[in-house]
């Protein structure tokens, strides 16, 4: 028997903006700008579907939403939209706004950061993922990426852990991972699938980037819980944005090397 939720999760944005705001939000591609009561920009984001993306901010569950976002949604007084003809245009517009506005709750793309590489290697039945400024011998790498490397690290670690643990729920991720606190060197036990998973990851950067997200989607087909589906789809969208932003095709694939 499912448990009855006696105390509903807080919905500060519903209370402040109204449920109809989210129900009638546009389905267009574009950029959304969150402001506080004084008009100061708190956060800038982009989405292929603005209405779908904003759903992620409605339920302020402290066990599922990062603390930074919890603080942010409590301050948001209004949300503005800037429509774009497509996802690529929205990426460019978001990048320009981040550099010019420097919103308080954005991390990536606001300030130039130090050089970082996303690196990984297969160690027997384990897949190791990490971020480093100086890649070591024996690790495959992609970069330099700046601060984006850590966000990519967290996204891939969570998604691949879920792929390798199909019977485990999202809330059973290693401690801190769901809140963005992934270990500096994340280790995922893959068993006999280690070679396949490492190959799929390498293909994302090196051989066939367009096939990686569909491969992941096929691994999550059996996950039907609404919350899990929402989180997973959000993470997959992050990978699509990364692929589009870094143009993982043609000569740009040459950034990858086996050191």
Phi, psi and omega in degrees: 000130180289148181282147178272131180280102184287322180243105182299149176296144179298145177227068186299326180287326174298318181293324186273320185257340181092144181297327182295332178302316182283326179293329183255007178300144184293150177266010182287162167285147178165194182244141174243139183239118180263130181236155176271185184296335180271359180091000181286138181286125180262322187203143175234132178217167177231160181204148173288326177228104186298318181299315181296318182295320183293339178300333183293343183261356189284321183260112184265067179276118184296342179273346186238337181257133177305146183301326179299317179288327176299315178296322183294311185295337177287342183257344184293127178251333176204158180231127180251154180240144170232111184283147179228153182293344180188179184294322180296317178294324179294322177300315181294318180294318178299315181300317180295317180294321180299316182290327183274323184266330182048062182300147186295326186261000172274148177245299183288139172084000183268309180240144176295129182251180179286162181292129177227145174243140169273127184229155178205160175202157176259128177239093185056249183261011180249146170247125181252132179237139181205171174234133181211155176271341177227099180300140180265161177300137178096353179255140169277151186221162167217134180153190005285152185237349185068217184290341180297337183299320183289324178293318177297318179303312180297314183298311182292322179298313181295314182295315181290327175297319179293324177298317182280350179230066186297338181270356182261142181278164179302323182291350179264009174305155177309150186309126176091341185297317182297335180265008177093003182261067179280141180304148181306320175240098182276130180245128181239122179281121184248351181060222181290348182271002186303316181295318180297315182293317178298322178293320179295322179293316178297322180297328180301320182267333196246315190250305187219076184300329183290346182266348187289311181296315175302324177298316177297316181302322179293331179286337183258009185302328183278351181273109186246356179298130185305317181295313180298317180300317181297314181294314182297317179297324177295319179291322178294324177296324177299318179294322178297319179296318180298315181299317180292319183294323185258004176048067183282062178216166173051225188294337181293341178292344182290353177290342181275139177207153173263110185277000000 
